[in-house]
Structures are given as C-alpha cells and as structure tokens.
Amino acid sequence: MSGRPSLSPMLLVAALAWGCTKNEAPPQQEDRTLAKLRAEADRVGKGGAPSGPPQTQAPEEPNAGLADLATADEGASERKLKLPEPNDTKHVDTVAVKLTGLKSSHSVKGGKLSLTSEELFLRVQLVMQNVGKAPAPVTLEGARLVDPAGKEYAVARDAQITAGTRELRHTWGPDERSDVVLFFEIPSSAVEEGLTLVLPATSGEVRLALR
C-alpha cells in the first residue's frame, strides 16, 4: 500500500466544490449589464433616440426680454392714459401750458429708428401758446417728472431724438401756439403713481399733475 493518506469523504466533497467555484460563469451583475446594452441597441435600431445624460438647461439670455419687446408688433405695448381731473392751464412766464395727451409704451419709433426699454417711456403731450406781447424763450431741457416719494426722472434725450421731436429750447413769438412732446423713461410701477411734471420758468418752477 502507498504511504499517502487517503482523503476522507468530507474533505473530498469540499475539494470538488472548491474546484467548481473556480470554473463557474461570470457574475450575474455582468449578465444584467450586457442585457441592458443589448436592449438599448435594439431600441435605437427600431428608431428610438439614444439615451444619455440629462441635458442641462441653457443659460437664460440676459437680453431675451428686451429682444421680445423689440420684435413685438408696433403699438402692441402702447397704452393711452387718462388725463387728470382737473386739468388746469398753467403758465411758464407768458407761455400758457396745458396737458393734452399721455401715453406709455416700451418702444419709441421715428422713421427707420426705434428705441426699446424694459421700463416704460411716458409720452407727455402739451399745447403751449405765448399769450404775451413779446417773444418768450422757454427751455424745457430741465423738465422732469417727480413721484410722490420725491424721486425724479429727467427728460429721456435718446427717446426725444429717436422720435424726432423739436428742440427743447424754443422762443415763442406773440400768439404763437404749438404742440410739444416730452419723453421720460420710468419704471412700470410709476405709471399708476401720482406723477407731477415740473417745468422750469424764470418766475419759479411750474407744476402740472399728470396722475
């Protein structure tokens, strides 16, 4: 007989089991991954869109709102405002001044030019007539709007130029009468507030209530 000891039945079973473990198939996790890949390939082959990481939202264009306003139909944002009551005639020295129109809009247009703002352009129309017997120079460059909190808004010179309105310096001859349009750029919220138009005069400031 050989001198090598024989394996016991229990050790023999353990050895056989260990040998089978070394030769077994790849883990089931790998099988599931391959199955998913095959399923995705079949789906795309049938016309489906390839799957991928979620798309990130493109950053918002900072001037997108302004571009929308600029391409809107002409007059789409224009709003005619009710004149105040009472609407008294005031006098800038010998020139009588009366409010005849109020409009708000995001755009000002004149010929081929246009100007757009995310705020509002307030169009103030006045009729002015020299009721004196001598020429009367009036300078409207210093005209401004004042809200109830005391915040002031100067004449929007770019809007004046775009609209092609007359110069803000003018001398009215005796009995001369004409319309004057002033533009101001204001926040949308200010339209509904108690705005006052302030006009400079040699005798002191003249105030016309607009709202």
Protein Blocks (a to p, Z undefined) as FASTA:
>chain_A
ZZbdcddfklmmmmmmmmmmmmmccdfklmmmmmmmmmmmmmmmnopacddddddddddd
fklmmmmmmmpcehklgccdddddddddddehjaccddfbdcddfbdcehjbccddfbdc
dddddddddfbfbdcdddfklgccddfkopacdddfklmmmnopacfbdcddehiacddd
ddddddfklmmmccddddddfkbpcdddfZZ
